[in-house]
Every structure is written in C-alpha cells, then in structure tokens.
Amino acid sequence: HLYEMSRGLSQSLTIEDIASASRHFLASSFQAKAVLLLPQDDGHLRQMVGEEGGLLTVDDAIARWSYDKGLPAGAGTDTLPGVPYQLLPLTASQQTFGLLAIEPNNLRQLMVPEQQRLLQTFTVLIASALERLQLARSAAEAKLDAEREQLRNSLLAALSHDLRTPLTVLFGQAEILTLDLASEGSQHAQQASQIRQQVLSTTRLVNNLLDMARIQSGGFSLRKEWQSLEEIVGASLHMLEPILSQHDIRVELPDDMVLINCDGSLLERVFTNLLENANKYAGHDAIIGIRARTLPDWLEVEVWDNGPGIPQEQKQRIFDKFARGNKESPIPGVGLGLAICRAIIEVHGGRIWSDDASQGGASFKFLLPLEKMPEMDSDAFDLPKQY
C-alpha cells in the first residue's frame, strides 16, 4: 500500500488529485472515511475529498486547534478523545499544510501501534505531496511574474527611447523661445519658461523609466568613478533651481571633502528625485534640507522637509514601482521616483528608507559604502624636474 500510495501521490497534479488518492488508499488500508482539511485564503479550513468523496462531520474548533498547534486531536489522543475521528497535522519542512481527518469503521483497530505508525507514514507522504504542489505553483507564479516584469521593462525602455528624441528637440525649441521672448521683454516669456520646465520634468521621468529598465535588465553595470559628494549635490540643486527657488533650501555637508566611488549620474538622479519629491509634497514655501555625515565605512545622507510627512500605512510600500502616496492626488507623477532611488542605492551596495523628519515632515535617508581610495602612483604624474 505504501508504494502504491507514494506512486499515486507523486502523479497527482492538483489538490483534488491528492485528496482523491489519499481517500482511496486510506479507505482500503484502514477501512475508514478520510478527508483533507486545507487552509483557504480567508483562513478557514475547508474539507477536500476529491472525486466521489463524502464529507465528515468535524468540529471547526477542534480542527482549528489542531492546525494552529500542529498537534493531533480527537480519537486516540489526549485532546478530545471522545470524538469518532482523529485529526493529524500534515507537516513537511516545518510547515503545516493542512489536516488529515480519518474516521475508521473500527476505532479500536486504528489505535493499534502498528496501524498508528502506518498512518503517520501516510500523513508524511500526503504532506510531501502538498509541499511539492505548493513549490511547483510558487515556481510557476515566480516565472510568470518574471516574464511580466521583463515584458514591462522592455516596453518601458522602448517607449522611453522613442520619447527621448522628440523631447530633446522640444526642449531645444523651448529654450530658444524662452531666450528670445525674454530678450524682447515679451509678456509670454513666463509661459515659455513654464513650457521649458515641463519638458525638463518629462525628460526626467523618461530618464527614470530608462534607468529602471536598465538596472533590472540583468546586463546592467555601474560606471563607477571617484566623485565629490558636494559636486553631485550641487549639480542636482542647479538642475532643479527653477522649481526649488520658492523654498528655503538648507545644505549641511561634512567640512572635509567626501569622495564616493559611484556612478555619478545615477547618484545625481537619486538627489534629483528626492528633491523633486519634496517639492511636490512639502507645500509652498517649505524648508527642504540635505544633510550628510560620515560613519565608519558608510556615508549617511538625509533629504528632509517640513511638510505634512508620510502616513504610517504608506511607508512600507512607498518605494514600490508605480506606488504613490495618494492616488487621488492632483500632484503629477507615476510613482517611479522613489523606486528608482531604491534601485540605484541598492545596486551601489547601500540601502534607503523613509522616516519622520525632526522638523515634522518627511525624511528619506540612505547609506552608501565608503571605499578606501587607491594609492596614487607618483610615476603616473609627469612632474616638473627640480633643479
């Protein structure tokens, strides 16, 4: 019976198949009715009997106790031995996949030690079959998710590449128009400047899409060079100067020059996205700050504001792709800025998280590893000879 049951379970492709095979072999081996009780999405235990199976009358409270504790209950056990059935947890790899409920025609015969050992072996086989099915399902779902992600990245990359050229042309024309109208003192110079700013904002969004697709493509490699933190921060502030001018910007960097071995353009993107995020959500005339300090082996950077902050329930998913703080918000965006920040920081070997700022607003902190600069070879420099 053991060999036949093992073979039958190994050929089972669905939970219903496992339930049918279990019922068949338990009925023939123990002259008993048997069902599987498996957890559902709502947490309830549901009887699975397979084809032509009959339900057993099982007390929900006893079944829940046995499943939660991972202990047998019912006939022949220390827990409610007066009921006519026995509940056995189906456990494999320290995980309980459900319960086996068995009600024999002859309860005394089931209590024979040899029969109990055989029944325990059957439960191990059933639990292993359920575990195999779960692993196969998880693998299939993971493969499908990976294929969907790859398709989405390919579409995003293709779309972004197609948008880049017209955006470049549009920005050039907007730049010329802005300068011409400003030199003429035209009343439309301000509108032209706004067009230019919107093109820049859209370009940053496209660059975020491209970077996200590039990082997650698998063939991505960092273009790391030694960069000055002060220069990276300065470049980000300069790029966003038109939209940050309405705020009080405060920068606190270490007195000593901090050099980071990083992909400078990507790290600049992190600062740009965090600052742009603060501009969107902190409100008008806000205080936006950048603070950095060196720790042993790490650089800690914080971008903070004194705005309304981040609701507690949103902190866990705020770095997910296409997640936004408030989906109904009129503030433009698609929810990629923080996701690309996390991807860039993590590919540099660091981590990023959100917090509450000491000023009462939002705070985003990240850590980057500080590497030791290589020794400079004096022969590499063409120094003038001393006479």
VOPAGU-2260 file (C-alpha; in pm, 1 decimal, decimal comma):
REM VOPAGU-2260
SITE   aa  ch    i         X         Y         Z
SITE  HIS   A    0       0,0       0,0       0,0
SITE  LEU   A    1     280,1     242,9      83,7
SITE  TYR   A    2     445,7     207,3    -256,4
SITE  GLU   A    3     115,8     237,2    -441,1
SITE  MET   A    4      12,9     541,7    -239,5
SITE  SER   A    5     351,7     705,9    -289,8
SITE  ARG   A    6     327,8     649,9    -664,9
SITE  GLY   A    7     -32,3     772,5    -674,4
SITE  LEU   A    8      51,8    1090,3    -485,0
SITE  SER   A    9     359,7    1158,7    -698,5
SITE  GLN   A   10     138,8    1151,9   -1008,7
SITE  SER   A   11    -114,6    1393,1    -856,6
SITE  LEU   A   12    -115,0    1731,8   -1028,6
SITE  THR   A   13    -386,9    1907,2    -827,9
SITE  ILE   A   14    -508,4    1926,0    -469,4
SITE  GLU   A   15    -819,4    1736,9    -577,9
SITE  ASP   A   16    -598,1    1456,9    -714,4
SITE  ILE   A   17    -410,8    1437,5    -382,8
SITE  ALA   A   18    -739,8    1431,4    -189,9
SITE  SER   A   19    -878,7    1152,3    -410,5
SITE  ALA   A   20    -562,7     941,7    -384,1
SITE  SER   A   21    -548,0     990,9      -7,9
SITE  ARG   A   22    -912,8     895,6      40,8
SITE  HIS   A   23    -875,4     585,8    -177,2
SITE  PHE   A   24    -566,0     443,4      -7,1
SITE  LEU   A   25    -676,3     530,1     346,8
SITE  ALA   A   26   -1015,0     368,0     287,4
SITE  SER   A   27    -857,8      45,6     161,2
SITE  SER   A   28    -582,3      35,1     424,7
SITE  PHE   A   29    -782,8     130,6     733,9
SITE  GLN   A   30   -1147,0      71,5     632,0
SITE  ALA   A   31   -1208,7     435,0     711,7
SITE  LYS   A   32   -1353,2     755,2     572,8
SITE  ALA   A   33   -1090,9    1025,0     522,6
SITE  VAL   A   34   -1078,8    1387,7     410,4
SITE  LEU   A   35    -813,9    1656,9     391,7
SITE  LEU   A   36    -875,3    1991,0     563,5
SITE  LEU   A   37    -675,1    2261,9     388,6
SITE  PRO   A   38    -646,8    2636,1     470,5
SITE  GLN   A   39    -814,3    2878,1     230,9
SITE  ASP   A   40    -734,4    3240,4     152,1
SITE  ASP   A   41    -984,1    3356,2     415,3
SITE  GLY   A   42    -810,3    3143,9     681,3
SITE  HIS   A   43   -1084,9    2883,4     712,3
SITE  LEU   A   44   -1014,4    2510,5     687,0
SITE  ARG   A   45   -1205,1    2352,0     400,2
SITE  GLN   A   46   -1267,4    1979,3     353,5
SITE  MET   A   47   -1117,7    1841,2      32,5
SITE  VAL   A   48   -1247,7    1493,6     -51,3
SITE  GLY   A   49   -1165,4    1453,1    -418,1
SITE  GLU   A   50   -1391,0    1268,0    -659,6
SITE  GLU   A   51   -1679,9    1067,3    -513,2
SITE  GLY   A   52   -1574,8    1153,5    -160,2
SITE  GLY   A   53   -1804,0    1218,0     132,5
SITE  LEU   A   54   -1766,8    1487,6     395,8
SITE  LEU   A   55   -1701,0    1413,3     761,3
SITE  THR   A   56   -1866,3    1595,3    1048,6
SITE  VAL   A   57   -1561,9    1765,4    1201,9
SITE  ASP   A   58   -1584,9    2024,9    1477,2
SITE  ASP   A   59   -1435,5    2351,4    1346,8
SITE  ALA   A   60   -1290,1    2446,5    1685,4
SITE  ILE   A   61   -1107,6    2113,1    1723,9
SITE  ALA   A   62    -974,4    2135,6    1367,8
SITE  ARG   A   63    -855,2    2493,9    1419,8
SITE  TRP   A   64    -679,7    2397,5    1745,5
SITE  SER   A   65    -505,0    2100,3    1582,4
SITE  TYR   A   66    -395,4    2307,8    1281,0
SITE  ASP   A   67    -273,5    2607,3    1483,2
SITE  LYS   A   68     -86,1    2392,9    1737,9
SITE  GLY   A   69      42,6    2139,7    1486,1
SITE  LEU   A   70     -71,4    1860,1    1720,6
SITE  PRO   A   71    -305,0    1559,3    1672,2
SITE  ALA   A   72    -652,4    1571,1    1825,3
SITE  GLY   A   73    -959,0    1351,6    1856,6
SITE  ALA   A   74    -980,8     974,6    1899,4
SITE  GLY   A   75    -671,2     810,4    2046,5
SITE  THR   A   76    -515,0    1142,0    2157,2
SITE  ASP   A   77    -511,4    1343,6    2478,1
SITE  THR   A   78    -724,1    1617,9    2321,8
SITE  LEU   A   79   -1097,2    1539,9    2299,2
SITE  PRO   A   80   -1053,9    1161,7    2263,4
SITE  GLY   A   81   -1430,8    1107,1    2273,0
SITE  VAL   A   82   -1497,8    1212,1    1911,4
SITE  PRO   A   83   -1519,3     934,0    1647,8
SITE  TYR   A   84   -1242,8    1071,9    1424,7
SITE  GLN   A   85    -874,6    1154,7    1450,4
SITE  LEU   A   86    -709,3    1474,4    1323,6
SITE  LEU   A   87    -345,0    1457,6    1216,2
SITE  PRO   A   88    -141,4    1764,3    1105,0
SITE  LEU   A   89      10,7    1735,3     757,7
SITE  THR   A   90     356,3    1876,6     824,6
SITE  ALA   A   91     660,9    1893,4     596,6
SITE  SER   A   92     971,1    2112,9     621,3
SITE  GLN   A   93     840,5    2258,5     948,7
SITE  GLN   A   94     527,8    2389,0     774,4
SITE  THR   A   95     173,9    2262,1     833,8
SITE  PHE   A   96     -13,8    2233,3     504,6
SITE  GLY   A   97    -343,3    2112,6     649,9
SITE  LEU   A   98    -501,8    1826,8     842,2
SITE  LEU   A   99    -594,6    1467,3     772,6
SITE  ALA   A  100    -929,6    1371,8     927,1
SITE  ILE   A  101    -989,3     996,2     944,4
SITE  GLU   A  102   -1294,7     816,3    1083,7
SITE  PRO   A  103   -1247,6     435,3    1089,5
SITE  ASN   A  104   -1522,2     174,2    1095,9
SITE  ASN   A  105   -1335,8       5,9    1383,7
SITE  LEU   A  106   -1181,5     271,0    1608,6
SITE  ARG   A  107   -1004,9      16,2    1828,1
SITE  GLN   A  108    -822,7    -134,8    1529,9
SITE  LEU   A  109    -692,4     210,2    1430,9
SITE  MET   A  110    -537,1     251,7    1776,7
SITE  VAL   A  111    -306,4     -48,5    1732,9
SITE  PRO   A  112      54,3      88,4    1744,5
SITE  GLU   A  113     142,6     -71,0    1411,1
SITE  GLN   A  114    -158,3      92,8    1246,6
SITE  GLN   A  115     -71,4     428,4    1403,4
SITE  ARG   A  116     283,3     408,0    1264,1
SITE  LEU   A  117     145,2     326,3     920,2
SITE  LEU   A  118     -97,6     617,9     946,3
SITE  GLN   A  119     187,5     853,3    1041,6
SITE  THR   A  120     378,5     739,4     733,3
SITE  PHE   A  121      73,9     811,2     518,1
SITE  THR   A  122      47,5    1164,2     661,5
SITE  VAL   A  123     413,4    1227,3     575,2
SITE  LEU   A  124     350,7    1116,8     215,1
SITE  ILE   A  125      41,9    1338,8     185,9
SITE  ALA   A  126     222,1    1640,0     337,7
SITE  SER   A  127     516,5    1591,2      99,0
SITE  ALA   A  128     277,6    1580,3    -197,5
SITE  LEU   A  129     110,0    1903,7     -83,2
SITE  GLU   A  130     450,3    2067,7     -36,0
SITE  ARG   A  131     558,8    1960,7    -385,3
SITE  LEU   A  132     240,9    2107,1    -531,1
SITE  GLN   A  133     291,8    2436,2    -345,3
SITE  LEU   A  134     655,0    2462,8    -457,9
SITE  ALA   A  135     555,3    2394,4    -818,7
SITE  ARG   A  136     282,1    2657,3    -800,5
SITE  SER   A  137     519,6    2911,9    -643,5
SITE  ALA   A  138     780,7    2842,9    -912,1
SITE  ALA   A  139     522,3    2886,3   -1187,9
SITE  GLU   A  140     399,2    3214,0   -1036,1
SITE  ALA   A  141     756,2    3340,5    -996,9
SITE  LYS   A  142     830,5    3256,1   -1360,9
SITE  LEU   A  143     514,2    3432,6   -1475,1
SITE  ASP   A  144     596,8    3739,0   -1263,6
SITE  ALA   A  145     949,4    3746,8   -1408,3
SITE  GLU   A  146     814,3    3725,3   -1764,1
SITE  ARG   A  147     565,2    4004,3   -1694,4
SITE  GLU   A  148     837,9    4219,2   -1541,2
SITE  GLN   A  149    1067,6    4158,0   -1837,4
SITE  LEU   A  150     791,0    4249,5   -2081,7
SITE  ARG   A  151     708,0    4564,6   -1887,0
SITE  ASN   A  152    1074,0    4668,1   -1872,6
SITE  SER   A  153    1110,3    4609,2   -2247,1
SITE  LEU   A  154     802,3    4818,5   -2320,8
SITE  LEU   A  155     916,6    5095,9   -2086,8
SITE  ALA   A  156    1262,7    5100,5   -2242,6
SITE  ALA   A  157    1125,2    5106,9   -2597,4
SITE  LEU   A  158     875,5    5379,6   -2512,6
SITE  SER   A  159    1138,9    5587,2   -2334,9
SITE  HIS   A  160    1383,2    5562,0   -2625,2
SITE  ASP   A  161    1110,7    5672,8   -2867,3
SITE  LEU   A  162    1025,2    5970,1   -2646,6
SITE  ARG   A  163    1380,9    6085,8   -2592,0
SITE  THR   A  164    1444,9    6230,1   -2939,6
SITE  PRO   A  165    1128,6    6443,4   -2966,7
SITE  LEU   A  166    1177,9    6562,5   -2608,9
SITE  THR   A  167    1532,4    6673,3   -2690,1
SITE  VAL   A  168    1406,7    6866,9   -2992,7
SITE  LEU   A  169    1118,5    7013,4   -2792,7
SITE  PHE   A  170    1349,9    7124,9   -2513,8
SITE  GLY   A  171    1584,5    7293,4   -2761,3
SITE  GLN   A  172    1298,3    7483,6   -2922,5
SITE  ALA   A  173    1155,2    7582,1   -2582,3
SITE  GLU   A  174    1498,8    7705,5   -2473,0
SITE  ILE   A  175    1533,8    7923,8   -2783,7
SITE  LEU   A  176    1178,5    8054,0   -2747,8
SITE  THR   A  177    1231,9    8138,3   -2381,2
SITE  LEU   A  178    1553,5    8331,6   -2450,4
SITE  ASP   A  179    1405,3    8517,6   -2748,6
SITE  LEU   A  180    1089,6    8622,3   -2565,4
SITE  ALA   A  181    1286,7    8724,0   -2256,8
SITE  SER   A  182    1523,9    8940,5   -2462,8
SITE  GLU   A  183    1224,6    9109,2   -2626,0
SITE  GLY   A  184    1058,0    9170,3   -2291,2
SITE  SER   A  185     753,2    8978,2   -2409,8
SITE  GLN   A  186     468,6    8911,0   -2167,8
SITE  HIS   A  187     473,4    8549,2   -2286,9
SITE  ALA   A  188     828,3    8484,0   -2166,2
SITE  GLN   A  189     696,6    8335,1   -1841,9
SITE  GLN   A  190     472,7    8088,4   -2028,5
SITE  ALA   A  191     764,0    7984,4   -2249,3
SITE  SER   A  192     975,2    7926,1   -1939,5
SITE  GLN   A  193     699,6    7706,5   -1794,5
SITE  ILE   A  194     690,2    7501,2   -2115,2
SITE  ARG   A  195    1066,1    7454,2   -2090,3
SITE  GLN   A  196    1031,7    7344,8   -1726,5
SITE  GLN   A  197     758,4    7093,3   -1808,7
SITE  VAL   A  198     973,2    6945,0   -2085,3
SITE  LEU   A  199    1257,9    6908,7   -1835,5
SITE  SER   A  200    1024,7    6737,7   -1588,4
SITE  THR   A  201     902,1    6496,4   -1856,3
SITE  THR   A  202    1261,7    6426,8   -1958,3
SITE  ARG   A  203    1346,8    6333,8   -1600,2
SITE  LEU   A  204    1050,3    6094,6   -1596,1
SITE  VAL   A  205    1169,6    5932,1   -1918,8
SITE  ASN   A  206    1520,6    5901,4   -1775,6
SITE  ASN   A  207    1374,5    5732,0   -1466,8
SITE  LEU   A  208    1194,9    5482,0   -1689,0
SITE  LEU   A  209    1512,3    5410,8   -1884,1
SITE  ASP   A  210    1725,1    5372,2   -1572,5
SITE  MET   A  211    1472,8    5138,8   -1408,7
SITE  ALA   A  212    1459,3    4920,8   -1719,5
SITE  ARG   A  213    1839,2    4929,4   -1749,9
SITE  ILE   A  214    1904,0    4832,3   -1386,6
SITE  GLN   A  215    1653,2    4546,3   -1394,5
SITE  SER   A  216    1758,2    4412,7   -1733,7
SITE  GLY   A  217    2026,5    4188,5   -1582,2
SITE  GLY   A  218    2305,2    4314,3   -1805,7
SITE  PHE   A  219    2349,7    4637,7   -1614,7
SITE  SER   A  220    2692,0    4753,5   -1496,0
SITE  LEU   A  221    2777,8    5062,8   -1292,9
SITE  ARG   A  222    3005,6    5328,7   -1440,0
SITE  LYS   A  223    3182,2    5394,9   -1111,6
SITE  GLU   A  224    3429,0    5678,8   -1064,9
SITE  TRP   A  225    3551,0    5877,2    -766,8
SITE  GLN   A  226    3306,1    6164,6    -726,8
SITE  SER   A  227    3277,8    6456,0    -486,3
SITE  LEU   A  228    2957,3    6448,7    -280,9
SITE  GLU   A  229    2948,7    6828,8    -286,5
SITE  GLU   A  230    2958,4    6837,2    -667,7
SITE  ILE   A  231    2682,1    6576,3    -702,7
SITE  VAL   A  232    2457,8    6766,6    -461,7
SITE  GLY   A  233    2539,7    7095,8    -633,9
SITE  ALA   A  234    2455,0    6957,0    -978,0
SITE  SER   A  235    2117,8    6830,6    -853,0
SITE  LEU   A  236    2031,5    7163,6    -691,6
SITE  HIS   A  237    2133,8    7352,2   -1005,8
SITE  MET   A  238    1915,5    7129,9   -1226,8
SITE  LEU   A  239    1611,0    7190,2   -1006,7
SITE  GLU   A  240    1684,3    7557,1    -933,9
SITE  PRO   A  241    1372,7    7689,0   -1116,0
SITE  ILE   A  242    1131,9    7477,2    -908,8
SITE  LEU   A  243    1325,0    7493,2    -580,0
SITE  SER   A  244    1355,3    7872,1    -578,8
SITE  GLN   A  245    1024,2    7906,0    -390,8
SITE  HIS   A  246    1160,5    7702,5     -97,4
SITE  ASP   A  247    1416,3    7757,5     177,5
SITE  ILE   A  248    1696,8    7515,7      82,6
SITE  ARG   A  249    1941,7    7414,8     355,6
SITE  VAL   A  250    2251,9    7205,7     291,6
SITE  GLU   A  251    2472,8    7060,1     565,4
SITE  LEU   A  252    2770,1    6862,8     433,8
SITE  PRO   A  253    3087,2    6749,3     613,6
SITE  ASP   A  254    3364,0    7009,5     626,1
SITE  ASP   A  255    3613,1    6765,2     477,1
SITE  MET   A  256    3570,6    6669,0     113,8
SITE  VAL   A  257    3383,3    6337,5      82,9
SITE  LEU   A  258    3473,3    6126,7    -220,2
SITE  ILE   A  259    3245,1    5840,2    -323,3
SITE  ASN   A  260    3322,0    5561,7    -569,5
SITE  CYS   A  261    2990,6    5565,3    -753,8
SITE  ASP   A  262    2805,8    5614,5   -1079,1
SITE  GLY   A  263    2779,4    5991,5   -1055,1
SITE  SER   A  264    2491,0    6036,8   -1298,8
SITE  LEU   A  265    2281,2    5775,8   -1117,5
SITE  LEU   A  266    2354,7    5917,1    -772,8
SITE  GLU   A  267    2267,5    6262,2    -902,1
SITE  ARG   A  268    1935,6    6108,3   -1012,1
SITE  VAL   A  269    1873,4    5996,9    -652,8
SITE  PHE   A  270    1917,1    6351,1    -519,6
SITE  THR   A  271    1709,4    6495,0    -803,8
SITE  ASN   A  272    1421,9    6254,1    -742,0
SITE  LEU   A  273    1423,2    6307,9    -365,2
SITE  LEU   A  274    1435,0    6686,2    -401,3
SITE  GLU   A  275    1163,3    6682,6    -667,2
SITE  ASN   A  276     953,0    6463,1    -438,7
SITE  ALA   A  277     996,3    6712,8    -153,5
SITE  ASN   A  278     900,0    6997,8    -386,4
SITE  LYS   A  279     578,6    6816,2    -483,8
SITE  TYR   A  280     457,4    6716,3    -138,9
SITE  ALA   A  281     605,6    6961,3     113,2
SITE  GLY   A  282     384,7    7251,4       3,2
SITE  HIS   A  283     467,0    7610,5     -89,6
SITE  ASP   A  284     746,4    7799,3      86,9
SITE  ALA   A  285     866,7    7482,7     258,3
SITE  ILE   A  286    1202,8    7414,1     415,6
SITE  ILE   A  287    1390,1    7142,5     224,9
SITE  GLY   A  288    1723,5    7020,3     352,5
SITE  ILE   A  289    2012,1    6792,6     261,1
SITE  ARG   A  290    2223,1    6661,1     545,2
SITE  ALA   A  291    2520,4    6423,6     526,1
SITE  ARG   A  292    2766,0    6272,6     770,7
SITE  THR   A  293    3033,9    6006,9     756,8
SITE  LEU   A  294    3010,5    5692,6     969,0
SITE  PRO   A  295    3265,5    5411,3     998,4
SITE  ASP   A  296    3266,4    5260,2     645,6
SITE  TRP   A  297    2944,2    5440,0     546,8
SITE  LEU   A  298    2812,6    5773,1     424,0
SITE  GLU   A  299    2468,8    5862,5     561,0
SITE  VAL   A  300    2263,4    6114,8     364,1
SITE  GLU   A  301    1925,1    6261,1     453,7
SITE  VAL   A  302    1687,4    6464,3     237,8
SITE  TRP   A  303    1415,0    6613,5     456,1
SITE  ASP   A  304    1136,5    6869,7     454,5
SITE  ASN   A  305     892,7    7028,3     697,8
SITE  GLY   A  306     580,8    6932,5     502,0
SITE  PRO   A  307     292,2    6704,8     609,1
SITE  GLY   A  308     510,5    6392,4     615,6
SITE  ILE   A  309     430,2    6035,4     510,2
SITE  PRO   A  310     131,3    5846,3     657,2
SITE  GLN   A  311     245,2    5542,6     856,6
SITE  GLU   A  312      49,7    5293,9     643,4
SITE  GLN   A  313     225,5    5412,9     325,3
SITE  LYS   A  314     585,2    5388,0     446,4
SITE  GLN   A  315     621,1    5017,3     365,8
SITE  ARG   A  316     515,1    5042,1       1,0
SITE  ILE   A  317     629,1    5392,5     -87,9
SITE  PHE   A  318     940,9    5258,1    -263,4
SITE  ASP   A  319     742,0    5013,9    -480,0
SITE  LYS   A  320     719,2    5084,0    -850,4
SITE  PHE   A  321     415,3    5288,8    -951,6
SITE  ALA   A  322     319,5    5342,0    -584,6
SITE  ARG   A  323     205,4    5693,1    -495,2
SITE  GLY   A  324     138,7    5849,2    -158,8
SITE  ASN   A  325    -215,1    5947,6    -256,1
SITE  LYS   A  326    -359,6    5800,1    -575,6
SITE  GLU   A  327    -627,8    6068,7    -588,9
SITE  SER   A  328    -374,2    6348,9    -552,0
SITE  PRO   A  329    -369,9    6614,3    -825,9
SITE  ILE   A  330       9,2    6620,5    -797,6
SITE  PRO   A  331     156,2    6487,3   -1125,6
SITE  GLY   A  332     367,5    6172,3   -1131,1
SITE  VAL   A  333     351,8    5797,1   -1188,9
SITE  GLY   A  334     524,2    5673,2    -874,0
SITE  LEU   A  335     865,6    5582,8   -1015,3
SITE  GLY   A  336    1090,6    5839,5    -847,7
SITE  LEU   A  337    1139,9    5662,0    -514,2
SITE  ALA   A  338    1150,4    5318,9    -678,8
SITE  ILE   A  339    1443,7    5423,3    -896,5
SITE  CYS   A  340    1611,4    5576,0    -588,0
SITE  ARG   A  341    1595,6    5240,8    -410,1
SITE  ALA   A  342    1718,2    5053,0    -717,7
SITE  ILE   A  343    2016,9    5287,9    -759,0
SITE  ILE   A  344    2113,3    5284,6    -390,5
SITE  GLU   A  345    2085,0    4905,5    -365,9
SITE  VAL   A  346    2290,3    4845,5    -680,1
SITE  HIS   A  347    2560,9    5056,4    -510,4
SITE  GLY   A  348    2550,8    4824,5    -207,7
SITE  GLY   A  349    2355,0    5061,4      15,6
SITE  ARG   A  350    2002,5    5089,4     149,4
SITE  ILE   A  351    1736,8    5360,6     166,1
SITE  TRP   A  352    1439,0    5412,2     395,3
SITE  SER   A  353    1178,8    5670,5     491,0
SITE  ASP   A  354    1142,5    5827,4     832,8
SITE  ASP   A  355     983,0    6119,3    1013,5
SITE  ALA   A  356    1190,3    6436,6     994,4
SITE  SER   A  357    1280,7    6610,9    1318,4
SITE  GLN   A  358    1109,3    6918,5    1172,3
SITE  GLY   A  359     782,5    6724,3    1144,0
SITE  GLY   A  360     785,1    6644,8     772,2
SITE  ALA   A  361     918,1    6362,5     557,7
SITE  SER   A  362    1272,0    6231,1     572,6
SITE  PHE   A  363    1449,1    5997,6     332,6
SITE  LYS   A  364    1780,3    5854,5     445,1
SITE  PHE   A  365    2025,0    5634,3     260,9
SITE  LEU   A  366    2357,8    5470,9     334,0
SITE  LEU   A  367    2637,6    5428,2      81,4
SITE  PRO   A  368    2955,6    5229,1     145,7
SITE  LEU   A  369    3269,9    5439,8     179,1
SITE  GLU   A  370    3557,7    5276,7      -2,6
SITE  LYS   A  371    3923,7    5347,2      56,0
SITE  MET   A  372    4082,8    5540,3    -226,3
SITE  PRO   A  373    4360,0    5351,5    -406,4
SITE  GLU   A  374    4717,2    5465,1    -354,0
SITE  MET   A  375    4824,1    5712,5    -618,7
SITE  ASP   A  376    5137,0    5609,5    -809,5
SITE  SER   A  377    5377,0    5903,1    -831,8
SITE  ASP   A  378    5510,7    5766,4   -1161,7
SITE  ALA   A  379    5168,6    5827,7   -1311,6
SITE  PHE   A  380    5223,5    6202,1   -1293,1
SITE  ASP   A  381    5458,4    6396,6   -1520,6
SITE  LEU   A  382    5602,4    6623,4   -1252,5
SITE  PRO   A  383    5843,5    6902,8   -1347,4
SITE  LYS   A  384    6201,1    6829,6   -1253,9
SITE  GLN   A  385    6350,2    7026,0    -967,2
SITE  TYR   A  386    6684,6    7194,5   -1027,6
